[in-house]
Amino acid sequence: METVRLVLQASDPLSYAGLDSFLRSCPAIELLPGDDRAGARVLVFGCEQLTVDVVTLLRRSATETGLPVVLVLREITEGELLTAVECRVVAILPRAAVTAERLAHSVLAAADGGGVMPPNLVGELLKHIERLQREVLAPHGLNASGLTTREVDVLRLMADGCDTGEIAGRLCYSERTVKNVIYGVTHRLNLRSRSHAVAYALRAGMI
């Protein structure tokens, strides 16, 4: 099994010592010095709660390193959850429930691009996504991918190899409309060409 290299940070010495002990007991994890983030794949952060100072540190880390974060804390409110996600937090563990095994599982999941959340927090995230779709995206004709239904239809037909005329015929649009849709997508997402737009949409799961 490949060793996952990580850095550990905590808001107080006691949290740091406890997490350090758990992490060092897992052979699949290599704990790096706190200032050596270049080779790390995950950041583990321990704190009591998501204070302003903690958010500032996490945002700085997200900007400077982009490392996924495993957050261990006593409690987190619904309002703080989205803030944590914005700070690249992909796994949240309540301090009372932390074990070496659970912590290692969260670290390995984060390193593989996954995440770990308590069931109640997953439910809260889904509620936020549904509210975002209903109150922000839908009124502007967008879906969760940030694309309109028309843009998704055009990209799917482009992915099937259709040219502008074929797309226009299949969707009952003018060729000018199809070209405008394609231009809008490529310009908004800073894409170089039609093929780049299709590749981007496929990789991102938009189509």
Stockholm file with secondary structure:
# STOCKHOLM 1.0

chainA/1-207         METVRLVLQASDPLSYAGLDSFLRSCPAIELLPGDDRAGARVLVFGCEQLTVDVVTLLRRSATETGLPVVLVLREITEGELLTAVECRVVAILPRAAVTAERLAHSVLAAADGGGVMPPNLVGELLKHIERLQREVLAPHGLNASGLTTREVDVLRLMADGCDTGEIAGRLCYSERTVKNVIYGVTHRLNLRSRSHAVAYALRAGMI
#=GR chainA/1-207 SS CCCEEEEEEESSHHHHHHHHHHHHTCTTEEEECTTCCTTCSEEEEEESSCCHHHHHHHHHHHHHTCCCEEEEESCCCHHHHHHHHHTTEEEEEEGGGCCHHHHHHHHHHHHTTCCBCCHHHHHHHHHHHHHHIIIIIGGGTBCTTSCBHHHHHHHHHHHTTCCHHHHHHHHTCCHHHHHHHHHHHHHHTTCCSHHHHHHHHHHTTCC
#=GC SS_cons         CCCEEEEEEESSHHHHHHHHHHHHTCTTEEEECTTCCTTCSEEEEEESSCCHHHHHHHHHHHHHTCCCEEEEESCCCHHHHHHHHHTTEEEEEEGGGCCHHHHHHHHHHHHTTCCBCCHHHHHHHHHHHHHHIIIIIGGGTBCTTSCBHHHHHHHHHHHTTCCHHHHHHHHTCCHHHHHHHHHHHHHHTTCCSHHHHHHHHHHTTCC
//
